[in-house]
């Protein structure tokens, strides 16, 4: 007997202080709660909204500690009952590189100060990056920076840097590091997605980066091939933290449609040089 397909249903009979309409916000599930932070619509929200899926009720917890400013298009990673927030836009043209931790069991905010990489600066202020948790580490990729020296100006710079942030047990962070990589990684982008897929037992987890928006064309014409699928294979535990990028046949991803191999430039003005990416750009095998 065929299984029932997934069914969309609108949530009705919601009570409590409902958040106003917004975009660029982030959400995470902690047990029966959905925690929503940030986002913008006629101003950037600095409120923490929580939805109880059992009682179907919104509420505003009495947060305390180092309460962060409102932000949009920020990094948002959840581990257990803590949430780590990195970066985002705090006002027009002004981006953040601050890290905050929320202990949802106590609704306590804390500003964190990780040590920088050994031989490089820490991540610059940005928005639209991915900030993906795996184990005790968060992986930061890409985003959009503002190189304007005028606080009212905006000189966008798309990023392709890759950082690793090690978390401490239960609370706090240790520091940033930059994994050594080889080969050609994803091109600069923002507003992409990045997820970890653990796979079957015994296989290495993989970090998938998909789509996003970049500041220049990846090829010639409206539709053009971009780089083939790539995988990154780091050393095993105890080996140097180097990443080797190798090609993988697209036939290994037969469930994906062919347009996932294309860079598509649509719906933007030529002078803006903004291009939407519709390509599964890289697969990173994590330790």
Secondary structure, DSSP 4 states (H G I P E B T S, - for coil): -PPPPP------S-BS-PPPP-BS-EEEEETTEEEEE--BSSSB---EEEEETTTTEEE----EESPPPP-BS-EEEEETTEEEEEEEEEETTEEEEEEEEEETTTTEEEEE-PBPPTTSPPPPSBBS-EEEEETTEEEEEEEEEE--SSTT---EEEEEEEEEEEEPSSS-EEEEE--EE-S--PPS-BS-EEEEE--STTSPPEEEEEEEEESS-SSSSSEEE-PPPEEEEEPPTTS--EEEEEE--GGGGTTS-GGGEEEE--SS-GGGT-EEEEEEEEEEE--
